[in-house]
Amino acid sequence: MKIDVLYFAWLRERIGESCEVIETSAATATELMEELRALSPHHAAAFADISSLRVAYDQELADFDTPLGDTREVAFFPPMTGG
């Protein structure tokens, strides 16, 4: 399936893109990140430590092991803080 992948903050800086369309067979965000790591050294660096990342499916926060199902958009971003 094709999925839009969005990158925010330092992920965007490391990867050099704010978004891309990925053809994936991943069932979860964890599996998607494994596929993304293999795309380039920049992707590998961005997803080296997922403890500092959050994920949203179609603009709803999700866990990394939540099934993608018919998700059209996955966003990866660092934790947000208020101020």
Secondary structure by P-SEA (a helix, b strand, c coil): cbbbbbbcaaaaaaacccbbbbbcccccaaaaaaaaaaccaaaaaaacccccccccccccccccccccccccbbbbbcccccc
